[in-house]
C-alpha cells in the first residue's frame, strides 16, 4: 500500500491467501496483514477484502514474517521465504480471543505513536475527543499537526492528500476529507511522504514528495451507514457607536452534514453545507479569487499613457496568465486563493466514490459544487519610509462583492492488466464562473499636502475552464528491479470574460490635472501543454540500482486582450486603448535527460541523480506592434537523498535538489495594468528564469513504551535570478519608456531579476503523556526567515521577515463523562504579533 514508505527496489513476486474464522469458517474482511523483514521493520501492509482475500505485490526475494491482526482474534505470525516465484498461502485461520466479561481491568496505556520505516503511526485511542468529533478534531491533537486557515500542516509541511485505508478520499482536498469522517471510526493515523506513482513503482525516489495522511478505520466500521448533521440559527445584534442597543439584526444560520455508505472497498460519501456565517469550507479552488478583496481590480487604459506591449509565457504545465491585468490586475494564480476576507454566504455539495471493480481495477472519484456570495470592506493605510518619498502616505477604503460558482471533478483509475503491466489514468476538470463588482477611494498625501485622489468603480463577468489528464504505463521485466514506465500528461485551459472600469483621478500638484475614465475590456485566452517522462531502471549488484530518464514538454499559450474607451458621440466603447491591448502567442519547450544511482543496504538509503535541461522560449506579439522574442536556457539539475534509520524508533532523512522556474506570462507581458491609476503595474520581457537550491533535513524519534514523540525539520532555499519587484516612485511628473506618464505621487511596479533571495523554515514538536492526570501534552515551535530583494527606484534593498510561532495542546479524558481540549498558539513577526487560544469541551451522554 502506498501509505507505507516505499521499498528500495522494484518488487517482483506476490503473496496471496484467504483469511477465515478457525471455528465457523466465515471469511474475514478488514483484517490487517503486515509484512516484516528480518529486522522486524515494516515492508508492506494490506487489508483483506470482502471475500477474505489479501494480496501483497512487488515483494523481492528474502526471508519475511507475515503478521495477521484482526479485532477479536488472536494475532498470528507466519515465517515465509520468497525465492523465485509467487507465494500462495491458501486458507489461513484465525482463532477468536477468549474474553472474560464479568471482570476487566486496564493495566496500561495505549502507545501514542510508533515508527514504521519512514511512516509515523498514531493510535487514535491515545487521544480523547468529543462524542460528535470529526477527524479534523482528532488530528489537531496529534504532535506536530496544526490545523489553521483551512490548511492542515504535519511536521511543518502542508498535508496535500488524505487517504482512507490506503485509498484516496476527496482527492487534493484534505480539509473536506477530515471534516467528513467522524473521529469514532478511526483506529490509526499514518503520516508519511508520498512519492509519485511513477517513483513508487520504480522504487527510485526523485526527491519530490507530498506530505500525506492515511486514516486506518476500525474493522467493524468498514461496513454500514453513518454520518452527522449540524444546524444553528440566530440573530446578529446591531452595534450603535460600538455598543449593543438591543436591536435585532439580520438572521444568521448554518446547516451542514455528511453521510457515508461503507461496504468493504465500496465507499460513497455525500457532504453538503449552506450558511451565511462565513464558513467557506472545502478547497481554496472553489474560489475564483478575482474579487477576493478590495485589492483585486480590473484594468483599463489611461489617456496620456500610450505605448506598445510585448507578450509573455506561463510556466511549464501551468495555467496561462491571460486574466492578469486585463481583468483584475493580478496573476491567474489569483484563481486559486485561500479563504476570502469579508463575509460569505456559501452553498456547497460534494460526493466521493471509491471502489474495486473486480480484482484488477481500483477507482476513486470526487465531484464538488460550490456557490459563494462574498462581501468585503477593507481599509488600507500605507506609509513610505524610503528616500525622497519618506513620509508619503497612501490611504484607501474599498467595498467589494462577488458571486462565484465552481464545479470540480477528479478521478483516479488503476488497471492492473497482469502481474507485469499496469496503467493509471487521472483526469481532472474545473469550471468556474465569477460575477463581481468593487468600489474604492484612495488618496496620496505628503505631509499636509494632498498629491492625488482616486475614485474607482469596477464590475466584471469572468469564466474559466481547465482540464488535465495523466496517463501512466508501467512494465516490470522478468529480471528483478528492471522496470520501464512512461508518464504522459496534458492540459487544456480556456479563460475569458469582460469588465467595466469607471475612474476619476485628480492630481493636485502644479499644474492641477484630472482624468476621467470609462472603459470596457475583453479577454480571451487559452492554452495547451503536453509532456512525457520515460524512466528505465536496471539492477547494479545486490544492493544497487541505476536509472535513466528522459523528459520532454511542449506548452502553447494564446491571449487576445482588447480595452476600449467610451466614445461620447458614438455612445459606445469604440476607441481602443493600445497601451492595455495585446495579442500574442508563445511556445515553451523543455527537454531533460539524466542518469542516477541508488544504493540500499540495511538501514542506509542513498540516491544521486544528475540531469541536463534545455529550455527554449519563443514569443510572438501581433498587436499593437509586431515583435518576436527567442530565449534559451541550459542548466544542470542535481538530486541527492540520504535516509538513515539508526534504530527502529528513529529516522533521519536529508534531501538536496536544484530546480528552475521560468517567469509567468503576466510577469513577461509588457502591458500596463492601471486598475489603480495611481499605482500602475507592468511586466518585463527581459526576465530570466530562476535557479533554486533546496536543502531539507528531518529527524523523528518515537518511543512507544513511554508514548513520547519528537520531530525536527529544517528546510532552506537559495534562489539566484529571483523575480522581485521594482517600484518607481514619481517625485515629479516623469515620462517613462513605452509612453507611460507617471504623475507626481504615482508609482509603477514591474518585475526584475535580483540575487539574494533566502528562505529558511524550521519546526520542532515534542509530545508526551502525563499519565497521573490522564493528559496528552504537545509542544511545537517554529521559526521562519525570509529575505527578499526589492528595488526602490534604482536602490536595491533587502526585506527581512522573521516569524516565530509556538503552541501547546492539552487534551484529556478527565472523567468517564467529560473530555476537553485546550489549544493555544502565539506568533511574532517583524510587523505584528498575535496570540490565540481555543478550548473545546465535550460531555458523553448515554441514551
WOMO-V420893 format. One record per run of one state. SS is the DSSP state (H for helix, E for strand, C for the rest). FROM is the first residue (numbers start at 0). LEN is the number of residues. If there is no record, write none. Layout:
BEGIN
SS,FROM,LEN
SS,FROM,LEN
END
This chain:
BEGIN
C,0,12
E,12,9
C,21,5
E,26,1
C,27,4
E,31,5
C,36,5
E,41,6
C,47,5
E,52,7
C,59,2
E,61,8
C,69,3
E,72,1
C,73,2
E,75,7
C,82,4
E,86,8
C,94,1
E,95,1
C,96,16
E,112,4
C,116,2
E,118,5
H,123,3
C,126,7
E,133,1
H,134,5
C,139,5
E,144,4
C,148,2
E,150,4
C,154,2
E,156,8
C,164,2
E,166,2
C,168,5
H,173,7
C,180,1
E,181,1
H,182,3
E,185,9
C,194,2
H,196,6
C,202,7
E,209,8
C,217,1
H,218,3
C,221,1
E,222,18
C,240,2
E,242,21
C,263,2
E,265,10
C,275,8
H,283,3
C,286,45
H,331,4
C,335,7
E,342,15
C,357,3
E,360,23
C,383,3
H,386,3
C,389,2
E,391,27
C,418,2
E,420,26
C,446,2
E,448,28
C,476,6
E,482,25
C,507,5
E,512,28
C,540,3
E,543,24
C,567,4
E,571,5
C,576,1
H,577,3
C,580,1
E,581,20
C,601,2
E,603,20
C,623,3
E,626,21
C,647,2
E,649,12
C,661,3
H,664,4
C,668,4
E,672,1
C,673,5
E,678,4
C,682,7
E,689,14
C,703,4
E,707,13
C,720,1
E,721,8
C,729,4
E,733,2
C,735,1
H,736,3
C,739,1
E,740,2
C,742,4
E,746,8
C,754,2
E,756,14
H,770,3
C,773,1
E,774,18
C,792,2
E,794,19
C,813,4
E,817,12
C,829,3
E,832,11
C,843,4
END
